[in-house]
Amino acid sequence: MILSKLNKQKSITLKKAKVLGTKVSSVVYFSAITLIIFIALLIIRSKTLPDFYDHPFIFIYSVSLVAFLLSRLFAALFYQKSYSVLVDTEEAKEYEPSITFVIPCKNEEDAIEHTVMSCLEADYPKEKCEVIVINDGSTDSTGEILERIKKDNPERLTIISWKKNRGKREGMAAGFRLAKGDIVIQLDSDSYIRPDTVRELIKPFIHPEVAAVCGHADVANASENYITKMQSAYYNVSFRVMKAAESTFYMVFCCSGCSSAYRKEPVLLVLEDWLNEKFLGTKVTYGDDRSLTTWMLREGYKTIYSDRVQAYTIAPNNIKQFFKQQLRWKKSWIINGLFTLKFLFKNDISTALFYFLPLITFSFLSPIVGLLNVYFYPIFFGFSNAYYLFGVLLMAALFIIYSKSVTKNDKYWPYLFLWQIIGSLFMSYIIFYAVFKIKDRGWGTR
């Protein structure tokens, strides 16, 4: 065991010390590359505007943002060692609690069969594995497909059918209440876990202080078009760098709906509070996975990312769906970000000051600075935005160098450049609209 409930912080500190035993050569090599790119970024950022003294805010912001992003990359360097400490033991390999897959769905006739069958085919003892599907007011053939699957799996598949749509959070809660398993695996209805990696999702729970584990997710339909290819590149960096960095400190802030597992007992204790969360007096109906992760952290538990779990999800393949997804994510980030920052200032001031507060600050400042550098200064003062955009691409290159070092078969990495450019020109400004629409609780993915 890493630690007992009474000695969590002490044991985690000892384990973090072991993380420093990672290969020094890789750290030195990456440090050298980072130093070169960092100097180049400073030069480029200093060229964004002609006079630092006239615009010190832009320069200070640029240097601070680069430093913050580099800190995430360095934290990710230690991820593999920190994760190995958790699971590479004989006890973890033999750990085999009962598990329950919970899948809320609505109108998923094209994807639901694959999702459910992947769960039923999991490399796990059948007597310890059940599947619960919440058919949340579907009006297509989702119900008929589920009933057909149930005929062949009457003991292992449970279907809850609601005539009226109640929302994903209600579906997740119903699954937790009904689950027989000690570990509940929450899946989006258009996502699935590769059956032979399910055990890897369970291993970290050998330690009683771990309450949630997030698997690695790739885009299943990445090859469709430029929109899905961009998302594939983004997903890879988001998991391999950002979630890995957070997991190094056993504090992943969002265990995504693509593939995440929770210890049932602590979730049941906060279920009603989570289910009835409100923001500005209105019940929150999105950001369910991020919010539930936050509740686990608030209760003093650890949350982990496992790159040994392979999941896939279907990404939006047109501009309309993509915009709705991004809008929903931004609204979720605003609401849950504020909730998370509030509890961190009470429980973990160092994480609040040196990670989460900067993360929130840059989330709001970046689109403002982007507007100034991409549009305002070039249009009204004649300054070129080329240096700013080149700096964005150079930062993306650094993330690509790292992600390629840990993902040899990623063929969509060049599209991260396109993602960053489109983000700088258009996408990052969705957050302004998200603030404007924050009281709109509609789900609106499709």
BALO-631095 format. One record per residue (C-alpha): residue number from 1; x, y, z. Coordinates in Angstrom, 2 decimals. Each point is the difference from the previous one (the first is absolute). Layout:
+-----+---------+---------+---------+
!   i !      px !      py !      pz !
+-----+---------+---------+---------+
! NUM !       X !       Y !       Z !
...
+-----+---------+---------+---------+
***
This chain:
+-----+---------+---------+---------+
!   i !      px !      py !      pz !
+-----+---------+---------+---------+
!   1 !    0.00 !    0.00 !    0.00 !
!   2 !    1.16 !    3.54 !   -0.70 !
!   3 !   -1.64 !    1.36 !    3.07 !
!   4 !   -2.73 !   -0.48 !    2.53 !
!   5 !   -2.89 !    2.43 !    0.34 !
!   6 !    1.54 !    1.37 !    3.18 !
!   7 !    3.40 !    0.66 !   -1.57 !
!   8 !   -0.84 !    1.05 !   -3.55 !
!   9 !    2.11 !    3.13 !   -0.28 !
!  10 !    3.09 !   -1.48 !    1.64 !
!  11 !    0.04 !   -3.09 !   -2.23 !
!  12 !   -0.70 !    1.92 !   -3.19 !
!  13 !    2.94 !    2.27 !    0.79 !
!  14 !    2.27 !   -3.01 !    0.34 !
!  15 !   -1.22 !   -1.39 !   -3.29 !
!  16 !    0.53 !    3.31 !   -1.74 !
!  17 !    3.63 !   -0.15 !    1.10 !
!  18 !    0.36 !   -3.27 !   -1.90 !
!  19 !   -1.27 !    1.69 !   -3.15 !
!  20 !    3.29 !    1.90 !   -0.15 !
!  21 !    1.66 !   -3.30 !   -0.80 !
!  22 !   -1.13 !    0.26 !   -3.62 !
!  23 !    2.64 !   -0.09 !   -2.74 !
!  24 !    2.17 !    3.08 !    0.32 !
!  25 !    1.11 !   -0.15 !   -3.62 !
!  26 !   -3.50 !    0.52 !   -1.39 !
!  27 !   -0.56 !    2.96 !    2.33 !
!  28 !    3.30 !    1.61 !   -0.99 !
!  29 !   -0.67 !   -0.58 !   -3.71 !
!  30 !   -3.47 !    1.50 !    0.17 !
!  31 !    1.25 !    2.85 !    2.19 !
!  32 !    2.54 !    0.98 !   -2.65 !
!  33 !   -2.63 !    0.05 !   -2.75 !
!  34 !   -2.37 !    1.93 !    2.24 !
!  35 !    2.64 !    2.61 !    0.85 !
!  36 !    0.69 !    0.64 !   -3.67 !
!  37 !   -3.68 !    0.34 !   -0.86 !
!  38 !   -0.63 !    2.12 !    3.09 !
!  39 !    2.67 !    2.50 !   -1.08 !
!  40 !   -1.44 !    0.03 !   -3.51 !
!  41 !   -3.47 !    0.63 !    1.42 !
!  42 !    1.23 !    2.91 !    2.06 !
!  43 !    1.59 !    1.55 !   -3.06 !
!  44 !   -3.15 !   -0.55 !   -2.07 !
!  45 !   -2.32 !    1.29 !    2.70 !
!  46 !    2.16 !    3.07 !    0.47 !
!  47 !   -0.46 !    0.70 !   -3.71 !
!  48 !   -3.78 !   -0.16 !    0.25 !
!  49 !   -0.12 !    3.69 !    0.92 !
!  50 !    2.68 !    2.57 !   -0.74 !
!  51 !    0.44 !    1.41 !    3.49 !
!  52 !   -0.12 !   -2.02 !    3.23 !
!  53 !   -0.40 !    3.14 !    2.11 !
!  54 !   -3.17 !    0.96 !   -1.84 !
!  55 !   -1.53 !   -3.47 !    0.41 !
!  56 !    1.55 !   -1.76 !    3.03 !
!  57 !   -3.19 !   -2.01 !    0.66 !
!  58 !    0.28 !   -1.88 !   -3.30 !
!  59 !    3.64 !   -0.86 !    0.57 !
!  60 !   -0.47 !   -1.10 !    3.62 !
!  61 !   -3.05 !   -2.04 !   -0.99 !
!  62 !    1.92 !   -1.71 !   -2.80 !
!  63 !    2.97 !   -0.94 !    2.17 !
!  64 !   -2.27 !   -1.20 !    2.82 !
!  65 !   -2.09 !   -2.13 !   -2.34 !
!  66 !    3.04 !   -1.63 !   -1.56 !
!  67 !    1.47 !   -0.72 !    3.44 !
!  68 !   -3.30 !   -1.51 !    1.16 !
!  69 !   -0.33 !   -2.26 !   -3.05 !
!  70 !    3.60 !   -1.12 !    0.35 !
!  71 !   -0.66 !   -0.94 !    3.62 !
!  72 !   -2.74 !   -2.35 !   -1.22 !
!  73 !    2.41 !   -1.65 !   -2.40 !
!  74 !    2.58 !   -0.52 !    2.71 !
!  75 !   -2.60 !   -1.46 !    2.35 !
!  76 !   -1.05 !   -2.41 !   -2.76 !
!  77 !    3.60 !   -1.24 !   -0.23 !
!  78 !   -0.41 !   -1.60 !    3.42 !
!  79 !   -3.41 !   -1.56 !   -0.70 !
!  80 !    1.16 !   -3.49 !   -0.94 !
!  81 !    1.99 !   -0.45 !    3.19 !
!  82 !   -2.77 !    1.36 !    2.22 !
!  83 !   -2.54 !   -2.34 !   -1.62 !
!  84 !    2.30 !   -3.01 !    0.15 !
!  85 !    0.27 !    0.48 !    3.76 !
!  86 !   -3.77 !   -0.49 !    0.19 !
!  87 !   -0.61 !   -3.06 !   -2.13 !
!  88 !    3.17 !   -1.96 !   -0.68 !
!  89 !   -0.36 !   -2.26 !    3.01 !
!  90 !   -1.15 !   -3.58 !    0.42 !
!  91 !   -2.90 !    1.17 !    2.17 !
!  92 !   -1.29 !    2.29 !   -2.75 !
!  93 !    0.26 !   -2.74 !   -2.62 !
!  94 !   -2.09 !   -2.33 !    2.14 !
!  95 !   -2.54 !    2.64 !    1.03 !
!  96 !   -3.40 !   -1.01 !   -1.36 !
!  97 !   -3.01 !    1.81 !    1.54 !
!  98 !   -3.49 !   -0.19 !   -1.46 !
!  99 !   -0.65 !    2.62 !   -2.69 !
! 100 !   -3.04 !    1.63 !   -1.60 !
! 101 !   -0.08 !    1.79 !   -3.34 !
! 102 !   -2.52 !    2.87 !   -0.03 !
! 103 !   -1.01 !    1.46 !   -3.38 !
! 104 !   -2.58 !    2.82 !   -0.19 !
! 105 !   -1.21 !    0.43 !   -3.57 !
! 106 !   -2.51 !    1.77 !   -2.20 !
! 107 !   -0.52 !   -0.63 !   -3.72 !
! 108 !    3.23 !   -1.94 !   -0.52 !
! 109 !   -1.22 !   -2.66 !   -2.42 !
! 110 !    3.21 !    0.21 !   -2.02 !
! 111 !    2.43 !   -0.44 !    2.89 !
! 112 !   -1.73 !   -1.62 !    2.98 !
! 113 !    0.39 !   -3.64 !   -1.08 !
! 114 !    3.75 !    0.32 !   -0.40 !
! 115 !    0.31 !    1.79 !    3.34 !
! 116 !   -2.03 !   -2.59 !    1.92 !
! 117 !    1.61 !   -3.02 !   -1.66 !
! 118 !    3.48 !    1.36 !    0.78 !
! 119 !   -0.99 !    0.04 !    3.67 !
! 120 !   -1.47 !   -3.50 !   -0.09 !
! 121 !    3.17 !   -1.27 !   -1.68 !
! 122 !    2.33 !    1.57 !    2.57 !
! 123 !    2.97 !   -2.09 !    1.06 !
! 124 !   -1.39 !   -0.46 !    3.48 !
! 125 !   -1.78 !   -2.85 !    1.85 !
! 126 !   -3.60 !    0.01 !   -1.23 !
! 127 !   -1.36 !   -0.70 !    3.47 !
! 128 !    1.62 !    3.21 !    1.24 !
! 129 !   -1.11 !    2.22 !   -2.87 !
! 130 !   -3.41 !    1.51 !   -0.80 !
! 131 !   -1.25 !    2.62 !   -2.43 !
! 132 !   -2.74 !    2.57 !    0.69 !
! 133 !   -1.36 !    2.11 !   -2.84 !
! 134 !   -2.31 !    2.95 !    0.66 !
! 135 !   -2.14 !    0.60 !   -3.09 !
! 136 !   -0.75 !    3.66 !    0.65 !
! 137 !   -3.07 !    0.70 !   -2.10 !
! 138 !    1.31 !   -1.24 !   -3.35 !
! 139 !   -2.33 !    0.48 !   -2.95 !
! 140 !    1.99 !   -2.04 !   -2.53 !
! 141 !    0.72 !   -3.77 !    0.00 !
! 142 !    2.40 !    0.11 !    2.97 !
! 143 !   -2.53 !   -1.79 !    2.23 !
! 144 !   -0.56 !   -2.83 !   -2.48 !
! 145 !    3.74 !   -0.54 !   -0.40 !
! 146 !    0.48 !   -0.17 !    3.77 !
! 147 !   -2.82 !   -2.52 !    0.42 !
! 148 !    1.53 !   -2.20 !   -2.70 !
! 149 !    3.37 !    0.02 !    1.77 !
! 150 !   -1.68 !   -0.77 !    3.32 !
! 151 !   -1.57 !   -3.19 !   -1.38 !
! 152 !    3.49 !   -1.43 !   -0.39 !
! 153 !    1.25 !    1.40 !    3.32 !
! 154 !   -2.98 !   -0.09 !    2.39 !
! 155 !    2.08 !   -0.32 !    3.18 !
! 156 !    2.69 !    2.56 !   -0.77 !
! 157 !   -1.86 !    2.84 !   -1.73 !
! 158 !   -2.52 !    2.23 !    1.78 !
! 159 !   -2.01 !    2.58 !   -1.92 !
! 160 !   -1.67 !    2.99 !    1.63 !
! 161 !   -2.44 !    1.65 !   -2.40 !
! 162 !   -1.35 !    3.50 !    0.53 !
! 163 !   -2.70 !    1.35 !   -2.28 !
! 164 !    1.01 !    3.61 !    0.68 !
! 165 !    3.57 !    1.20 !   -0.28 !
! 166 !    1.52 !    0.85 !    3.41 !
! 167 !    3.59 !    0.76 !   -0.97 !
! 168 !    3.37 !   -1.71 !    0.29 !
! 169 !    0.56 !    0.85 !    3.67 !
! 170 !   -3.28 !   -1.62 !    1.03 !
! 171 !    0.93 !   -3.06 !   -2.04 !
! 172 !    3.41 !   -0.25 !    1.63 !
! 173 !   -1.57 !    0.32 !    3.46 !
! 174 !   -2.54 !   -2.73 !   -0.76 !
! 175 !    2.84 !   -2.27 !   -1.05 !
! 176 !    1.95 !    0.63 !    3.19 !
! 177 !   -3.04 !   -0.78 !    2.14 !
! 178 !   -0.72 !   -3.26 !   -1.80 !
! 179 !    3.59 !   -1.19 !   -0.48 !
! 180 !    1.08 !   -3.16 !    1.78 !
! 181 !    3.67 !    0.51 !   -0.77 !
! 182 !    2.50 !    1.60 !    2.36 !
! 183 !    1.43 !    1.93 !   -2.96 !
! 184 !   -2.30 !    1.83 !   -2.43 !
! 185 !    1.26 !    0.66 !   -3.52 !
! 186 !   -1.81 !    2.94 !   -1.56 !
! 187 !   -0.11 !    0.12 !   -3.80 !
! 188 !   -1.45 !    2.42 !   -2.50 !
! 189 !   -2.34 !   -1.82 !   -2.35 !
! 190 !    2.19 !    0.79 !   -3.02 !
! 191 !    3.21 !   -1.20 !    1.66 !
! 192 !    1.48 !   -3.38 !    0.88 !
! 193 !    2.99 !   -1.54 !    1.73 !
! 194 !    2.10 !   -2.60 !   -1.76 !
! 195 !   -0.96 !   -3.20 !    1.86 !
! 196 !    3.57 !   -1.14 !    0.65 !
! 197 !    0.85 !    3.24 !    1.85 !
! 198 !   -2.90 !    0.08 !    2.47 !
! 199 !    2.13 !   -1.60 !    2.73 !
! 200 !    2.44 !    2.89 !   -0.22 !
! 201 !   -2.85 !    2.37 !    0.89 !
! 202 !   -0.61 !   -1.96 !    3.21 !
! 203 !    3.55 !   -0.50 !    1.30 !
! 204 !    0.51 !    3.40 !    1.70 !
! 205 !   -3.03 !   -0.65 !    2.23 !
! 206 !    2.11 !   -2.47 !    1.98 !
! 207 !    0.87 !    3.14 !    1.96 !
! 208 !   -2.97 !    1.14 !    2.10 !
! 209 !    0.79 !    3.71 !   -0.41 !
! 210 !   -0.52 !   -0.19 !   -3.80 !
! 211 !   -3.61 !    0.90 !   -0.84 !
! 212 !    0.12 !    0.54 !   -3.77 !
! 213 !    2.08 !   -1.20 !   -2.94 !
! 214 !   -0.12 !    1.44 !   -3.50 !
! 215 !    1.09 !   -2.03 !   -3.02 !
! 216 !    1.65 !    1.26 !   -3.17 !
! 217 !   -2.44 !    0.83 !   -2.80 !
! 218 !    0.60 !    0.38 !   -3.72 !
! 219 !   -2.41 !    1.12 !   -2.69 !
! 220 !   -1.61 !   -3.03 !   -1.66 !
! 221 !   -1.03 !    1.88 !   -3.15 !
! 222 !    3.20 !    2.02 !   -0.32 !
! 223 !    0.46 !   -0.69 !   -3.72 !
! 224 !   -3.36 !    1.50 !   -1.06 !
! 225 !    1.03 !    3.60 !   -0.71 !
! 226 !    2.09 !    2.95 !    1.18 !
! 227 !   -2.29 !    0.62 !    2.98 !
! 228 !    0.42 !   -3.51 !    1.41 !
! 229 !    3.73 !   -0.08 !   -0.79 !
! 230 !    0.53 !    3.24 !    1.93 !
! 231 !   -1.90 !   -1.40 !    2.96 !
! 232 !    2.08 !   -3.17 !   -0.12 !
! 233 !    3.19 !    2.04 !    0.28 !
! 234 !   -1.49 !    2.05 !    2.83 !
! 235 !   -1.23 !   -3.06 !    1.91 !
! 236 !    3.44 !   -1.58 !   -0.13 !
! 237 !    1.77 !    3.06 !    1.45 !
! 238 !   -2.79 !    0.66 !    2.49 !
! 239 !    0.35 !   -3.48 !    1.49 !
! 240 !    3.72 !   -0.67 !   -0.51 !
! 241 !    1.11 !    3.38 !    1.34 !
! 242 !   -2.67 !    1.76 !    2.07 !
! 243 !   -1.64 !   -2.98 !    1.70 !
! 244 !    3.36 !   -1.74 !    0.37 !
! 245 !    1.42 !    3.10 !    1.69 !
! 246 !   -2.90 !    0.16 !    2.44 !
! 247 !    0.22 !   -3.73 !    0.65 !
! 248 !    3.64 !    0.35 !    0.98 !
! 249 !   -1.37 !    1.69 !    3.13 !
! 250 !   -2.97 !   -2.41 !    0.22 !
! 251 !   -2.42 !    2.85 !   -0.67 !
! 252 !   -1.72 !   -0.28 !   -3.40 !
! 253 !   -2.68 !    2.70 !   -0.10 !
! 254 !   -2.25 !   -1.57 !   -2.61 !
! 255 !   -0.48 !   -3.73 !   -0.44 !
! 256 !   -1.64 !    0.09 !   -3.40 !
! 257 !   -3.20 !   -1.77 !   -0.97 !
! 258 !    1.83 !   -1.91 !   -2.73 !
! 259 !    1.35 !   -2.50 !    2.53 !
! 260 !    0.07 !    0.60 !    3.73 !
! 261 !   -0.51 !   -2.16 !    3.06 !
! 262 !   -1.05 !    0.99 !    3.52 !
! 263 !    0.04 !   -1.67 !    3.37 !
! 264 !   -3.72 !   -0.36 !    0.70 !
! 265 !    0.00 !    0.57 !    3.76 !
! 266 !    1.31 !    3.60 !    0.11 !
! 267 !   -2.15 !    0.98 !   -3.00 !
! 268 !   -3.17 !   -1.18 !    1.73 !
! 269 !    0.86 !    2.18 !    2.99 !
! 270 !   -0.04 !    3.17 !   -2.13 !
! 271 !   -2.47 !   -1.13 !   -2.65 !
! 272 !   -2.90 !    2.25 !    1.00 !
! 273 !    2.21 !    3.08 !    0.37 !
! 274 !    1.56 !   -0.64 !   -3.43 !
! 275 !   -3.35 !   -0.75 !   -1.57 !
! 276 !   -1.52 !    3.25 !    1.25 !
! 277 !    2.85 !    2.41 !   -0.68 !
! 278 !   -1.12 !    3.49 !   -0.92 !
! 279 !    1.68 !    2.99 !   -1.60 !
! 280 !   -1.61 !    3.45 !    0.04 !
! 281 !   -3.07 !   -1.62 !    1.52 !
! 282 !   -0.50 !   -2.50 !   -2.83 !
! 283 !    0.70 !   -3.72 !    0.07 !
! 284 !    3.16 !   -0.96 !   -1.90 !
! 285 !   -0.65 !   -2.50 !   -2.81 !
! 286 !    3.42 !   -0.28 !   -1.64 !
! 287 !    3.61 !   -0.50 !    1.05 !
! 288 !   -1.11 !   -3.13 !    1.84 !
! 289 !    3.30 !   -1.88 !   -0.20 !
! 290 !    2.14 !    3.00 !    0.93 !
! 291 !   -2.32 !    0.80 !    2.88 !
! 292 !    0.01 !   -3.55 !    1.39 !
! 293 !    3.81 !   -0.05 !   -0.17 !
! 294 !    0.04 !    3.26 !    1.95 !
! 295 !   -2.21 !   -1.49 !    2.70 !
! 296 !    2.44 !   -2.89 !    0.43 !
! 297 !    2.90 !    2.43 !    0.37 !
! 298 !   -2.01 !    2.09 !    2.48 !
! 299 !   -0.46 !   -3.10 !    2.13 !
! 300 !    3.78 !   -0.48 !    0.17 !
! 301 !    0.36 !   -2.83 !   -2.51 !
! 302 !    2.53 !   -0.40 !   -2.81 !
! 303 !   -0.88 !   -0.07 !   -3.69 !
! 304 !    2.20 !   -1.70 !   -2.59 !
! 305 !    0.56 !   -0.11 !   -3.77 !
! 306 !    0.99 !   -3.36 !   -1.53 !
! 307 !    1.57 !    0.02 !   -3.45 !
! 308 !   -0.18 !   -3.81 !    0.05 !
! 309 !   -3.77 !    0.14 !   -0.46 !
! 310 !   -0.98 !    0.42 !   -3.64 !
! 311 !   -3.39 !    1.55 !   -0.68 !
! 312 !   -1.56 !    1.50 !   -3.10 !
! 313 !   -2.67 !    2.63 !   -0.48 !
! 314 !   -1.89 !    1.37 !   -2.97 !
! 315 !    0.84 !    3.67 !   -0.52 !
! 316 !   -2.22 !    2.59 !   -1.72 !
! 317 !    0.56 !   -0.11 !   -3.75 !
! 318 !   -1.62 !    3.27 !   -1.06 !
! 319 !    0.28 !    3.64 !    1.02 !
! 320 !   -3.42 !    0.18 !    1.66 !
! 321 !    0.60 !   -2.99 !    2.29 !
! 322 !    3.53 !    1.12 !    0.71 !
! 323 !   -1.10 !    3.50 !    1.02 !
! 324 !   -2.69 !   -1.40 !    2.32 !
! 325 !    2.53 !   -2.34 !    1.61 !
! 326 !    2.51 !    2.80 !    0.54 !
! 327 !   -2.67 !    2.29 !    1.42 !
! 328 !   -1.11 !   -2.70 !    2.44 !
! 329 !    3.59 !   -0.68 !    1.05 !
! 330 !    0.68 !    3.69 !    0.55 !
! 331 !   -3.11 !    0.45 !    2.16 !
! 332 !    0.93 !   -3.10 !    1.96 !
! 333 !    3.53 !    1.31 !    0.51 !
! 334 !   -1.20 !    3.39 !    1.25 !
! 335 !   -2.44 !   -1.44 !    2.55 !
! 336 !    2.11 !   -2.88 !    1.27 !
! 337 !    3.18 !    2.05 !   -0.13 !
! 338 !   -1.47 !    2.45 !    2.48 !
! 339 !   -1.26 !   -2.82 !    2.23 !
! 340 !    3.41 !   -1.68 !   -0.08 !
! 341 !    1.94 !    3.18 !    0.72 !
! 342 !   -2.22 !    0.69 !    3.01 !
! 343 !    0.70 !   -3.34 !    1.67 !
! 344 !    3.70 !    0.07 !   -0.92 !
! 345 !    0.49 !    3.30 !    1.81 !
! 346 !   -1.41 !   -1.69 !    3.09 !
! 347 !    1.71 !   -3.39 !   -0.27 !
! 348 !    3.13 !    0.34 !   -2.18 !
! 349 !    1.24 !    3.57 !   -0.25 !
! 350 !    3.22 !   -0.86 !   -1.87 !
! 351 !   -1.88 !   -1.78 !   -2.81 !
! 352 !   -2.48 !    2.87 !   -0.13 !
! 353 !    2.69 !    2.69 !   -0.30 !
! 354 !    2.55 !   -1.71 !   -2.22 !
! 355 !   -2.20 !   -2.07 !   -2.28 !
! 356 !   -3.75 !    0.49 !    0.00 !
! 357 !   -0.19 !    3.78 !    0.38 !
! 358 !    2.47 !    0.51 !   -2.87 !
! 359 !   -1.94 !   -2.56 !   -2.05 !
! 360 !   -3.26 !    1.91 !    0.45 !
! 361 !    1.71 !    3.37 !   -0.51 !
! 362 !    1.58 !   -1.05 !   -3.29 !
! 363 !   -3.27 !   -1.55 !   -1.15 !
! 364 !   -1.64 !    3.42 !    0.15 !
! 365 !    2.99 !    2.15 !   -0.93 !
! 366 !    1.13 !   -2.02 !   -3.03 !
! 367 !   -2.97 !    0.85 !   -2.23 !
! 368 !    0.25 !    3.67 !    1.05 !
! 369 !    3.70 !    0.14 !   -0.85 !
! 370 !   -0.74 !   -1.92 !   -3.19 !
! 371 !   -2.54 !    2.61 !   -1.08 !
! 372 !    2.50 !    2.77 !    0.65 !
! 373 !    2.87 !   -1.65 !   -1.85 !
! 374 !   -1.89 !   -1.64 !   -2.86 !
! 375 !   -2.54 !    2.72 !   -0.77 !
! 376 !    0.11 !    3.22 !    2.03 !
! 377 !    3.66 !    1.03 !   -0.28 !
! 378 !    0.39 !   -1.05 !   -3.66 !
! 379 !   -3.19 !    1.78 !   -1.07 !
! 380 !    0.32 !    3.21 !    2.00 !
! 381 !    3.77 !    0.39 !    0.41 !
! 382 !    1.41 !   -1.94 !   -2.94 !
! 383 !    1.99 !   -2.51 !    2.09 !
! 384 !    0.50 !   -3.39 !   -1.63 !
! 385 !   -1.61 !   -3.02 !    1.68 !
! 386 !    2.51 !   -2.36 !   -1.64 !
! 387 !    2.32 !   -0.08 !    3.02 !
! 388 !   -2.87 !   -0.81 !    2.34 !
! 389 !   -1.29 !   -2.84 !   -2.18 !
! 390 !    3.50 !   -1.36 !   -0.51 !
! 391 !    0.48 !   -0.04 !    3.77 !
! 392 !   -3.22 !   -2.00 !    0.33 !
! 393 !    1.29 !   -2.52 !   -2.53 !
! 394 !    3.37 !   -0.25 !    1.71 !
! 395 !   -1.67 !   -0.82 !    3.31 !
! 396 !   -2.10 !   -2.63 !   -1.76 !
! 397 !    3.19 !   -1.47 !   -1.45 !
! 398 !    1.39 !   -0.53 !    3.48 !
! 399 !   -3.12 !   -1.87 !    1.06 !
! 400 !    0.19 !   -2.09 !   -3.16 !
! 401 !    3.64 !   -0.90 !    0.69 !
! 402 !   -0.97 !   -1.31 !    3.40 !
! 403 !   -3.18 !   -1.84 !   -1.07 !
! 404 !    1.85 !   -1.63 !   -2.91 !
! 405 !    2.62 !   -1.29 !    2.44 !
! 406 !   -2.69 !   -1.94 !    1.87 !
! 407 !   -2.35 !   -0.78 !   -2.92 !
! 408 !    1.91 !   -1.43 !   -2.92 !
! 409 !   -3.05 !   -0.84 !   -2.11 !
! 410 !   -1.78 !    3.37 !    0.10 !
! 411 !   -0.41 !    0.98 !   -3.65 !
! 412 !   -2.24 !    3.02 !    0.59 !
! 413 !    2.51 !    2.12 !    1.93 !
! 414 !    0.44 !    2.60 !   -2.81 !
! 415 !   -3.64 !    0.99 !    0.48 !
! 416 !    0.85 !    1.43 !    3.42 !
! 417 !    1.49 !    2.96 !   -1.89 !
! 418 !   -3.30 !    0.48 !   -1.78 !
! 419 !   -1.87 !   -0.33 !    3.32 !
! 420 !    2.16 !    2.72 !    1.53 !
! 421 !   -0.37 !    2.39 !   -2.93 !
! 422 !   -3.78 !   -0.43 !   -0.17 !
! 423 !   -0.10 !    0.41 !    3.77 !
! 424 !    1.92 !    3.26 !   -0.22 !
! 425 !   -2.13 !    1.33 !   -2.84 !
! 426 !   -3.46 !   -1.18 !    1.05 !
! 427 !   -0.49 !   -2.84 !    2.47 !
! 428 !    1.42 !    1.45 !    3.23 !
! 429 !   -2.55 !    2.83 !   -0.10 !
! 430 !   -2.86 !   -2.44 !    0.61 !
! 431 !    0.63 !    0.57 !    3.69 !
! 432 !   -1.51 !    3.50 !   -0.30 !
! 433 !   -3.18 !   -1.49 !   -1.42 !
! 434 !    0.09 !   -2.69 !    2.70 !
! 435 !   -0.03 !    2.70 !    2.68 !
! 436 !   -2.93 !    1.67 !   -1.75 !
! 437 !   -1.89 !   -3.33 !   -0.21 !
! 438 !    1.05 !   -1.30 !    3.41 !
! 439 !   -3.58 !   -0.17 !    1.32 !
! 440 !   -1.14 !   -2.07 !   -2.98 !
! 441 !    0.02 !   -3.56 !    1.34 !
! 442 !   -0.75 !   -1.71 !   -3.31 !
! 443 !    2.20 !   -3.01 !   -0.85 !
! 444 !    0.12 !    0.61 !   -3.74 !
! 445 !    2.68 !   -2.33 !   -1.36 !
! 446 !   -2.11 !   -1.21 !   -2.90 !
+-----+---------+---------+---------+
***
